[in-house]
């Protein structure tokens, strides 16, 4: 199985690890340490050796931070983890803080004492993060200190080693463009901005630019490393030599020089000494690199990673591959939903056994490379935790009258999937049907949105929330995130959320559409499909062309949870049309029993 269910942490972590960390902090003469949930690549998903926040606090979520002082500590999480952080982090050692309303820099400004020295690891913070921390420290009369070594790494006995999984080619038959073509295209963009080179520190960009993949990070096929791309299209790829497989150098070509990752420092020094102009993304690059280039004398252009937007706007080959991956994934999910409809009502199915069964169905395609994230398999009150992770300690059975939420995805060579379905086990309550139908109305509103060029996801977010808002309800997570192609299930620069962003939605971008509702202590509801932003088209009688969304996820919705009286005629038509697409796309690849069930489940409302 790709997913394991052993507990990653518990409340004992703080008591076990804080004393040894504080000893190292005292040796370094720092009064406080800022601990982000980031690794040296500023990834969302971390290798085990970089789970520093979990080691020091017990919190295992994908977004958060901590600040450690000699006599107290604070842990910061967002609304997705309000319940989880209290289950994993001991309140005897930590106060719980809101990552959005009271982020670490604001907390420092209000809590740091005059003369305090606050340490930070420059490899774990972007420039913007360091600037915010520095400003807050000065406002409190404290000072920010750049650390040469991370005290957690010194205190962490038995810390896992850095991963060294093999780097493999990702062919143009999947990528739709050769690495040579990509390097030339990005090189031209550098020339247009008068840059001699760009420093690439994000593994997603390395994977995309060089058409390579790896397994250094769970559920995301990333090779960890760095790269320098020059304006002439030549490049240097810095990775651990242990990852370099036979034939990789030949695959990359003579214009790409593979070097040990430890060599990147000397290259930055040389670029600075030569007075070169180097592009760097201040939001993605660890501050260490920015500081090194600046100290070496390089001229810096601070600009977004030039690979990010081309990676987000998929080409026709990538889009066709992604559609194929979703049809394949839809077959697996539909087999699973059919199995669940028969077995859950009998008893004996648990959150873990259900997640394992779904992975088993996905593996039947013989093309599953990995899951795209640990499945959120959650029944009843666990469903009210948007990012719940089931373990052998928390595993619960699915019983009649319960509501089950399964958010999962697969990594295939031609695409990455992410789908959420909420299923009633037995007969749902009227309230469950009401809330599900409101979430569905919001989902449909976003799926059918038309919008002009230049529209951001922020401008559309309220469409998915409006039916819930009108009922006095809401959810504390974004409505949509970008998705890669056999890459990250969370990918920028686009998103659909309350958070204001400047990046417009562009044709070829893949996003999720996932409104939800969560009743603390009782149940959770989320409906998630992935969508592709479509090119602008004229609307009859209109004056401007409008873009829209193509829904590519294919699996039945639970008709038992839909209150038809709450839907408009257009919304009913959307559900019926969507289910017809599901029938036509999947019927030939389902076994007889699953096909018969699917036809019943997708019958017109």
Residue, then its C-alpha position, 0 to 999 in steps of 0.5 A: x500500500x502507498x498509504x500507511x496508517x501508523x500515527x505519525x505523532x502524539x502529544x508526547x512529542x513536546x515533552x520529549x523534545x522541547x528540553x533538548x532543543x532548548x539546550x541547543x538554543x541556549x548554546x547558540x545564545x538565542x532566546x527564541x526560535x521560529x519553526x515553519x512547516x517548511x523544508x530547504x525547498x519550501x515544499x508543502x509536503x516534506x521528507x521525513x528528515x524535514x518534519x521539524x515542526x512535528x518533531x518539536x510539537x507533535x503537529x503533523x498537518x501540512x501548514x503551520x509554524x511554531x515559536x519556541x521560547x525558553x519558558x513558553x511556546x506557541x503553535x500556529x495553524x489555520x482553520x483546517x487544523x483547529x481540531x487536529x492541533x488540539x489532539x496532537x499538541x500538548x496544551x501544557x507546552x503550547x498555546x494555540x494560535x491562528x496562522x491567519x489572524x495572528x501569524x508568527x511575525x504578529x505574535x513576535x511583535x506582541x510577545x517578544x521582550x526587549x533585547x530578545x534574540x530570535x533565531x531562524x534558519x535561512x534555508x527554511x524561510x523566504x525573503x518575504x518571511x524574513x523581512x516580516x520577522x525582522x520588522x516585527x522583531x525590531x518593533x518589539x525591541x528584539x533582534x533577528x539572528x540568522x543561524x548557521x545550523x538549525x538547533x533542531x537538527x542538532x537536538x534530533x537524535x535519530x533524524x532520518x537521512x535525506x532521501x536519495x531516490x532515483x531520478x527518472x525521465x518523464x517523456x515528451x509523450x506525457x509532457x507535450x514538449x521536450x526539455x530542450x524546448x522548455x529551456x529555450x523558451x524560459x531562456x528567451x524569457x530571461x533575455x527579455x528581462x535582461x537576466x543572465x541566469x535564473x536560480x531555480x530552487x523549487x523542485x516542481x520547477x526542476x521536474x517540469x523544466x527538465x522533464x524528470x521525476x523522482x520519489x524524494x517526497x511522499x505522494x508527489x513525484x519530486x526530485x529534490x535539488x536546485x538548478x541554474x538556467x542561463x539565458x542561452x538555454x544551457x543549465x546546471x542541475x544540482x542533485x545528490x549524485x546518488x540520485x543520478x541513474x544510468x542514462x540520465x546525462x544522455x537523456x538531459x543532453x550536453x547542454x545540461x551539466x549535472x553537478x552535486x547539490x553541494x556545488x551550488x554555493x560556489x556557482x552563486x559565488x562565481x555569478x556574483x564575482x562576475x557581476x552577473x544579473x540573476x533572477x530569483x523568486x523572493x517568495x519561493x527561494x529560501x532566504x539563504x540563496x538570496x543572501x548568498x547571491x547578494x553578498x557575492x555581488x550579483x545583481x538581482x532581479x526579484x521576479x516570480x519563478x519563470x517556470x511557474x506560469x508555463x507549468x500551470x498552463x497545460x499544453x494540449x498533450x498534458x490536458x488530454x493525458x489528464x482527461x485520460x487519467x481522470x477517466x481511469x481514476x473515475x473507473x476506480x472510484x466508481x468501483x469503490x463507491x459500488x463496493x461501499x454501497x454494498x458493504x458499509x451497511x453490513x458493518x465491518x467497514x472502517x475508515x482504514x479498510x475503505x481507504x485501502x479498498x480504494x487504493x486497491x481499485x486504483x492499482x487495478x489499472x496497472x498505471x498507478x504510480x502513487x497516491x497524490x496525498x494521504x486519503x482523507x477517509x473520515x466518518x461522522x465527527x472525523x469528517x468535520x476535520x477537513x484534513x483528517x488523517x486516519x490512523x490505527x488509533x483513530x480508525x472508526x467503523x462506518x455505521x448506518x446513519x453516518x456520513x462518510x467523506x473520502x478525499x483522495x487522488x492518484x498519481x499516473x504518468x499522464x495526470x494527477x487526480x483529486x476527488x472528494x465524495x460524501x456518501x450517506x451510509x443508510x438513510x441520511x437525516x434531513x439536515x444532512x441532505x439540506x447541507x449537502x444540497x447547499x454545498x452542491x449548489x455552490x459547486x454547480x455555481x462555480x462549475x458553470x461560471x463564465x468570466x472575462x480574461x483577467x479574472x482571478x480565482x478570488x473573484x469567483x470564490x464567493x460563487x461557491x459560498x453564496x448558497x451557504x452564506x444565505x443559510x448562515x453557513x461557511x467553510x474555513x478553507x479555499x474553494x480551489x487549488x491548482x493541480x499539476x500533471x504527474x506533479x503536485x496535487x497542490x500547485x500555484x500560482x492560481x487558486x480560488x479562495x477568499x485570499x486575494x491574489x493577482x494571478x488571473x485564471x488562464x486557459x489550460x490551468x487545472x483547478x479543484x472545485x471543492x466547497x464544503x460544510x463541517x459541523x464540529x463533532x458531527x459530520x463533514x461534507x465536501x464535493x470536489x471535482x477538478x476543472x480545466x479553465x477553457x479558452x474565451x468564447x463568445x456568448x450569443x448576444x454578448x460583447x465580450x468573450x468569456x472563459x469557463x470551466x470544463x469538469x474532468x472528474x468523473x464519478x457519481x454523486x450520492x443521489x440519496x443526499x440531494x434534496x431536489x426541492x432546493x435545486x433550480x431547474x438549471x442546477x437539476x439539469x447540470x446534475x443530470x448532464x454531469x451524470x450522463x457524462x459519467x455513464x458515457x465515459x465509464x460504462x464500458x470499463x466497469x464490471x457488470x455489477x458496478x455498471x448496473x449500480x452506476x446506471x441507477x445512481x446516475x439516473x436523472x433526478 
